Amino acid sequence: MRPDAARRRPCRAAWHDRLPMKRLVQAPNAAIATLWADLLRQAGIATSVQRYYTGSIAGEIPPDQALPEVWVLDDDDHARAAGLLHELRHLPHLHWVCAACGERVDGPFEQCWNCGAMRP
């Protein structure tokens, strides 16, 4: 036995080997994957973005294997995360008329794009 072998610690398992992670969704690009992961973290769900840099090797591997993925770190949060992500991806499109300037505003906007007045 080597003299320094007694001082060596066994290799620790990576953090993802200790947690029951579960893939939530593939994202079309790294920016959207990061946005989704950050929004879920704000809701108290621990997430991780995997395959962040694999877009650079698309073509070397199948394109669907090069997409970034959002993973939930605690398997128990998966259903709640899926529900929140569904809400985030399917925001209601409201149509309203600004009371201040009369401009028609479409989409999930809280303010009038023309004058800045808040949605009633």
C-alpha positions in Angstrom: 0.0 0.0 0.0 1.3 3.4 -0.9 2.0 5.8 2.0 -0.5 8.4 0.7 -3.3 5.9 0.0 -4.4 6.0 3.6 -5.0 9.8 3.3 -7.1 9.6 0.1 -10.8 9.9 0.5 -13.0 7.7 -1.7 -14.5 9.5 -4.7 -17.8 11.1 -3.8 -20.8 10.4 -6.0 -21.8 13.4 -8.1 -24.8 15.4 -6.8 -27.1 14.0 -9.5 -26.3 10.4 -8.4 -27.7 11.2 -4.9 -30.9 12.8 -5.9 -33.9 11.2 -7.7 -34.0 13.6 -10.6 -36.6 13.4 -13.3 -36.6 15.1 -16.8 -39.4 17.6 -17.1 -39.1 18.9 -20.7 -36.8 19.5 -23.7 -36.6 23.1 -24.6 -36.1 24.5 -28.1 -32.9 26.4 -27.0 -30.7 27.1 -24.0 -32.2 30.5 -23.4 -35.7 29.2 -23.0 -34.5 26.2 -20.9 -32.8 28.6 -18.5 -35.9 30.9 -18.4 -38.2 28.0 -17.6 -35.8 26.7 -14.9 -35.5 30.1 -13.3 -39.2 30.6 -13.2 -39.7 27.1 -11.6 -36.9 28.0 -9.1 -38.8 31.1 -8.1 -41.8 28.9 -7.4 -39.6 26.9 -5.0 -38.9 23.9 -7.3 -35.2 22.9 -7.5 -34.3 22.5 -11.2 -31.3 21.9 -13.4 -30.6 22.6 -17.1 -28.9 19.6 -18.7 -27.4 19.4 -22.2 -26.9 23.1 -22.1 -24.0 23.2 -24.6 -25.0 20.2 -26.8 -26.5 22.5 -29.5 -23.0 23.1 -30.8 -22.7 19.4 -31.8 -26.1 19.1 -33.5 -25.5 17.3 -36.7 -22.8 15.1 -35.1 -25.6 13.7 -33.0 -29.3 13.5 -33.8 -30.9 17.0 -33.5 -33.5 15.8 -30.8 -30.5 14.7 -28.7 -28.9 18.1 -28.9 -31.8 20.0 -27.2 -31.3 21.3 -23.7 -33.5 19.8 -21.0 -35.0 21.0 -17.8 -34.8 18.4 -15.0 -36.6 18.6 -11.6 -34.2 17.6 -8.8 -36.8 16.2 -6.5 -39.0 13.6 -8.1 -41.8 14.5 -5.7 -42.0 18.0 -7.3 -42.4 16.7 -10.9 -46.2 16.9 -11.1 -46.3 20.4 -9.6 -43.5 21.6 -11.9 -45.3 20.1 -15.0 -48.4 22.0 -14.0 -46.6 25.3 -13.5 -44.7 25.0 -16.7 -47.9 24.3 -18.6 -49.3 27.5 -17.2 -46.2 29.4 -18.1 -46.2 28.1 -21.7 -49.9 28.7 -22.2 -50.6 32.2 -20.9 -54.0 33.6 -21.7 -54.2 36.0 -24.6 -56.4 38.8 -23.5 -57.8 41.5 -25.7 -58.6 44.8 -24.0 -59.0 48.5 -24.8 -56.9 51.0 -22.8 -59.1 53.3 -20.8 -56.6 56.1 -21.0 -56.0 56.3 -24.8 -58.4 53.9 -26.4 -55.7 51.7 -27.9 -56.6 48.0 -28.5 -54.0 45.8 -26.7 -53.7 42.1 -27.6 -51.8 39.4 -25.7 -50.9 38.9 -22.0 -49.7 42.5 -21.5 -50.3 44.2 -18.2 -49.7 47.7 -19.7 -50.8 49.6 -22.7 -48.0 49.6 -25.3 -49.0 53.1 -26.5 -49.4 55.2 -23.3 -48.2 52.9 -20.5 -51.5 52.8 -18.6 -52.1 49.6 -16.6 -54.7 47.1 -17.7 -58.1 47.7 -16.0 
